[in-house]
Amino acid sequence: MMNLCSYAAGTAVGLVLSSIYSAANAQSAPQQLPDLVVTADRTPEPIGSTGSTISVIGSEILERSSAASVVDALRTVPGLQLTQAGGPAGTTGVMLRGANTGQTLVLIDGVRVNDPAGAAGDFNFALIPPGMVERIEVLRGPQSALYGSDAMGGVINIITKKGGGPAQFNLRTEAGSYGTAATTGSMSGSSGPWSYAVTGTGQHSNGFSNYGYRIPSIEAKFPNLENDGFDRIGGSARVGYDAGEGFRFDAGLTSSFTRSAYDASFGSTPDTLSNARQLQQQMWAKAAVDSLGGMLTQSITAFAAQTSRTFNDYSTAINAPPASSFATATDFVGNSSGAEYQGTLRMGPAGTLIYGARTQHETAATYAADLLPIPSPRIQTLTAQQDTNSVFALWKLPIGERLTVTMGGRVDDVVDVSTFATWRTTAAYNITETGTKLHASAGTGAKAPTLYQLYEPTYGTRSLQPEQSIGYDAGIDQSLFNGRVTLSLTGFYNKFDNLIDFTFDPTPTQPFGHYINVARAETYGLEVGNDVDVLPGLLRVKTAYTYLRAYDLATGLVLARRPEHLARFAVTITPTPEWLIEPRILAVSSRYSSTGERNPLAAYTRVDLYTEYKIDKTWKVFARGENIFNERYQEVLNYGTTGPAIYGGFNATW
């Protein structure tokens, strides 16, 4: 295989330069209005006015991605690394700028959904079907000053569909390889002061073996690998009230239930009949009031979220008959609930002050039982809870017509655990004459120890302290040729201290190991993105490239599952206004699957293809090919990935 470093960097530069040249020789087109984002500063604002590095995944990207999860859509974001253990339902973690998966805060409609019962407190992105999602905002860099614990690498805010305008209905269905079928329906609109949106989705796939699929050495040893499929049902609902009198009310909920098969992937029988049931759900309600002639907006949000997981693990003793099979059931239930107050004071030339307070209650419970060979009662193995109270403030100040700066801070009190303070500052300088935005940010991040790390009876350590980080970034966003070419370049640096790691060193009370604050890490790199309308109405090129160096400072070794180079290219071709063709290339350099630079994974280049045809204003047909050139690769050691696959379906909107 070609050298990924040269390939990714050279191809990215070549595509950018050739696209700029083509655009420079074409006629100009009207510039699009800037996107509004809500995550960067906790209030709606044009993306061009924020000094933070933020990317928006819109509805078009989501519609052209796999129906199984939002994973494919997330790959379009620079600075973001994904690892998926097996097929579409395999556990999927996201790392922002090299941070651990549990150091990325995940929100759904502003409600944090990281799992309180998880050992790392992370979120499984494979659980969210994209049919309920309107857009995703990815805010990179330490953001604990705005959002508290977990936001060390950044924040991913998944925003569900909401209603407006005349009633509209949508039906989308597809089927294809691996016995896959998926259907999503939605209804949205408004009536007077009321707005509404409801979505529902169902998915099924026979899948392929999570362990060993398309890995020759494993398939030679285990020639009859069984498929690991999944079934999912989910939906979302939002309702809003706004009579234009200064009072607004919004409420929403999401729910997704997945039943899937998986493999133990270790031991003498790694291809097992293990299966899991996972439920992720959240709900919220928000009331907002404008006063002082619109200068002050105050809101109160109440929220609740739950992640429930059940794993039935099967194994067989070496050379033993079925009677020597073993099976256990393990349950994890994490709940969080609370309320948040936020005030937004608009002070004219003195800027905007955003301030608030938050209280959150979290619980974690785990249970275990034997299923085979002799069933045992279900026993609770962990029960724990904690409360977190926070206050925060952010001052956004325009200086002249070009410069906007922000300064903010937050204090989080995790009752009976720790109190920590974080800060953040940003700057954005716009040169409208040349379509240039210079931006920079600096801030600190923190992550409180999880309930599992603190209170798990065998491995927990109650004296753990929060993980800490500090990060900086600076970059330039450039618009050329009346908006037909947009380029972004951002450099970043992060240092992580007091990281929680697991040590096998025994103590008198914990002979099998325990959690400890011991690890340190450093990440730095470069993020490049471009969107070039080469031939308006005919050809468009989008590129996302990340250069990342991520090290364990104690050992000097590269952190696991962090590729040095990662690039994604998409070329959108529209031969006619009704017909769209989009080839996509994902190139990932070599990396290590395990800590200590163990279990290297080879570089790979995967090519996908999407096409759609609009029959009329109601009907659209589409097809999607994945890994069309049959690249053999692994994202996690010994876990299979898709072979050449094709999916097709239709979309109807009326």
Secondary structure, 3 states (H helix, E strand, C coil): CCCHHHHHHHHHHHHHHHHHHHHHCCCCCCCCCCCEECCCCCCCEEHHHCCCEEEEECHHHHHCCCCCCCHHHHCCCCCEEEEECCCCCCCEEEEECCCCHHHEEEEECCEECCCCCCCCCCCCHHHCCHHHEEEEEEEECCCHHHHCCCCCCEEEEEEECCCCCCCEEEEEEEEEHHHEEEEEEEEEEEECCEEEEEEEEEEEEEEECCECCCCHHHHHHCCCCCCEEEEEEEEEEEEEEECCCCEEEEEEEEEEEEEEECCCCCCCCCCCCCEEEEEEEEEEEEEEEEEHHHCEEEEEEEEEEEEEEEEEEEEECCCCCHHHEEEEEEEEEEEEEEEEEEEEEECHHHCEEEEEEEEEEEEEEEEEEEEECCCCCCEEEEEEEEEEEEEEEEEEEEECCCEEEEEEEEEEEECCCEEEEEEEEEEEEEECCCCEEEEEEEEEEEECCCHHHHHCCCCCCCCCCCEEEEEEEEEEEEEECCCCEEEEEEEEEEEEEEEEEEECCCCCCCCCCEEEEEEEEEEEEEEEEEEEEEECCCEEEEEEEEEEEEEECCCCCECCCCCCEEEEEEEEEEEECCEEEEEEEEEECCEEEECCCEEEECCEEEEEEEEEEECCCCEEEEEEEECCCCCCCCCCCCECCCCCEEEEEEEEEC
